[in-house]
Structure formats: structure tokens, C-alpha cells
Amino acid sequence: MQVRAVLPQVASVRARVPHVVATIAAVLAQVAAVAAQIPPVATRILQVALVHVRTHVPPVLAEVTAILVNVLGVVPHVTAIAVQLAAVVADCFAVLLHT
């Protein structure tokens, strides 16, 4: 019984198959067209990275290194200042609490 109920639908599905196959073929053609455009773009990105960006990296790295050296030189001074500030705040609280 169930097979007989499905048989009319099989004919309508069979009629739609060529349309579905044609649509899938059109999409695959577009995918192929886009895929063909990817290698030139990827090559150009690589060229830009190697030619233009590469020339700027060493000077920037040198500046970053100099900045890190300066920061490391400042850290002990900042620590000493923080210790002195904590002592001043402690003295202020001591004075305020005793009066």
C-alpha cells in the first residue's frame, strides 16, 4: 500500500532531476571560475608580503628591541617610586590616625 502511494511522487521527482542537475552544473561552473582566480590573487599577496612588508620588518624589529631595553631600564625606577609612594601614603595615614 505504501509503495503505491509513493509511485506518483517518483514521476514528479524524476521530472525535476534534469533541472537539479543543470543547477548543480551551473554552480560548479561558477566554483571553477572562482577557483581559477585564486592562484593569481594568492601570488600577488605573497609578492606584496615579500617585497613590501619584508623591507619594513627589520627596522621595526630593531625599534621594538630598543623599546624593550628602555622599558626594562625603567622598571626598577618605577618599582622604587612605587615603594616610596607607598611609604608616603603609609606616613599620611599614620599622621591622620594619630590626630
C-alpha positions as CSV (number, residue, x, y, z in Angstrom):
1,M,0.0,0.0,0.0
2,Q,2.7,2.5,0.9
3,V,4.6,1.8,-2.3
4,R,1.5,2.7,-4.4
5,A,1.1,6.0,-2.5
6,V,4.7,6.9,-3.4
7,L,4.7,5.9,-7.0
8,P,3.1,9.2,-8.3
9,Q,5.7,11.2,-6.5
10,V,8.5,9.2,-8.2
11,A,7.4,10.5,-11.5
12,S,7.4,14.1,-10.4
13,V,10.8,13.7,-8.8
14,R,12.2,12.2,-12.0
15,A,10.9,15.2,-13.9
16,R,12.8,17.6,-11.7
17,V,16.2,15.7,-11.8
18,P,17.4,17.4,-15.0
19,H,16.6,20.8,-13.6
20,V,18.5,20.0,-10.4
21,V,21.4,18.5,-12.3
22,A,21.6,21.6,-14.5
23,T,21.5,23.9,-11.5
24,I,24.3,21.9,-9.8
25,A,26.4,22.1,-13.0
26,A,25.9,25.9,-13.2
27,V,27.1,26.2,-9.6
28,L,30.1,24.0,-10.2
29,A,31.0,26.1,-13.2
30,Q,30.9,29.2,-11.1
31,V,33.0,27.5,-8.4
32,A,35.5,26.6,-11.1
33,A,35.6,30.2,-12.4
34,V,36.3,31.5,-8.8
35,A,38.9,28.8,-8.1
36,A,40.7,29.8,-11.3
37,Q,41.0,33.4,-9.9
38,I,42.5,32.3,-6.5
39,P,46.1,31.5,-7.6
40,P,46.8,34.9,-9.2
41,V,45.5,36.6,-6.1
42,A,47.4,34.4,-3.7
43,T,50.6,35.0,-5.8
44,R,50.1,38.8,-5.6
45,I,49.5,38.7,-1.9
46,L,52.7,36.8,-1.5
47,Q,54.6,39.2,-3.7
48,V,53.3,42.2,-1.6
49,A,54.3,40.4,1.6
50,L,57.8,39.6,0.4
51,V,58.6,42.8,-1.4
52,H,56.9,45.5,0.6
53,V,56.4,44.2,4.1
54,R,59.7,42.3,4.3
55,T,61.6,45.6,3.8
56,H,59.9,47.2,6.8
57,V,60.2,44.3,9.3
58,P,63.9,44.6,10.3
59,P,63.7,48.3,11.1
60,V,60.6,47.8,13.2
61,L,62.1,44.8,15.0
62,A,65.2,47.0,15.8
63,E,62.9,49.7,17.3
64,V,60.9,47.1,19.3
65,T,64.1,45.8,20.7
66,A,65.2,49.3,21.7
67,I,61.9,50.0,23.3
68,L,62.0,46.7,25.3
69,V,65.5,47.6,26.5
70,N,64.2,51.1,27.6
71,V,61.2,49.5,29.4
72,L,63.5,47.1,31.2
73,G,65.6,50.0,32.3
74,V,62.6,51.9,33.6
75,V,61.0,49.1,35.5
76,P,63.4,49.3,38.5
77,H,62.8,53.1,38.7
78,V,59.1,52.6,38.6
79,T,59.3,50.0,41.3
80,A,61.4,52.3,43.5
81,I,58.9,55.1,43.0
82,A,56.0,52.8,43.9
83,V,57.8,51.8,47.1
84,Q,58.4,55.5,48.0
85,L,54.8,56.4,47.2
86,A,53.6,53.5,49.4
87,A,55.8,54.8,52.3
88,V,54.4,58.3,51.9
89,V,50.8,57.1,51.9
90,A,51.6,55.0,55.0
91,D,53.0,58.1,56.7
92,C,50.0,60.1,55.7
93,F,47.7,57.5,57.2
94,A,49.8,57.3,60.3
95,V,49.6,61.1,60.8
96,L,45.8,61.2,60.1
97,L,45.1,58.3,62.5
98,H,47.2,59.8,65.4
99,T,45.5,63.2,65.3
